[in-house]
C-alpha cells in the first residue's frame, strides 16, 4: 500500500479506528469486502473538450459517480493505450497525459491527480500471466477527461491496462473474462472508447446531425448487447458497409470487449447515455451492475 493512499484512507476514518493496531488496520484495508460486485461501465468518451464542458453528456457522467457504491479503485481500458502485448500500469502517482494537439491551452492545464493502484496491478499480473507490468504509463485522455466528471475530487485510485493491438476482438473478450475477480474486490472496470468512431467523416457543417449508417450500426450493437450476443459483436466486420464506415479501425471499439468480458449473464444492463457528436462519433454509454 502506498503511504499517501494509506494516509488519505486513515484521515477518512472515524476516531475509533485510530486506536486500531497499525498491522490490523493495514490488513483490514487490503482485505476489505464490498457488499456487491462493482459495476463494469463502457464510456463513449468523444471529444476531449468534454473535460471542460457542461452538457448533457458530462452531466450524465457526473451522475455515475453518485449512482454506485464508491469503488476501491478504477481500472480503465482506454482506446488510447495500444501496445504489442498487454500491460497494466503500476505507477503510484500516474501523470495526466495530454495525448492530443490543436486544443485550447485550458485543456492542457487540466490535471487529474488521482493515486495509482500498484498493489492491484501486481495482483493482476500474478493471476494472469499474459499481462505484464508497466512502470511509466499514467492516465491518458480516455481516462481523465471522463473521470474528471465521474469522480471530480480524484480521491479514488486509478490505473490503466493497455490493449494488445495485434490481437483480434475475440482475444480481448476472452482475456477480459480473467479480470472478473476484480469486481468482487472493489474495483470498477471501465472501458473508454466509442462504438462508432470515424474522424475522417466528421460533419463539421452540421455537427448536430447523425449519419444513417452510424445510427444503424449503433442500434445493431445495442440490440446485440440487450440479447447478450457478445460473440456476434466480435464479428462486426461481416455486417457490411455501414460497419466498415462505423469502425474504420477498431482501437475505439476494443475497450467495449473488456466490459462485456467481465459481465455476467444475469446482470442488469443499463444504457446511461445515447447520442452522437458530429455525425460519426457515438457517445453511447452503458453499465452492468
Secondary structure, DSSP 8 states (H G I E B T S, - for coil): --HHHHHHHHHTS-GGGGGS-HHHHHHHHHT---SS---EEEEE---GGGGT--SHHHHHHHHHHHHS---SEEEEEEEEEEESSEEEE--TT--B-----SS-HHHHT--------HHHHHHHHHH-TTEEEESS--B-HHHHHHHHHHTTT--SEEEEEEEETTS-HHHHHHHHHTTGGGGGGTEEEEEEE-SSB-GGG--SS-TT-B-HHHHHHHHHHHHHHHHT-HHHHTTGGGG-HHHHHHTSSTHHHHHHHHHHHT--TTS-EEEEE--EETBTEE--EEEE-
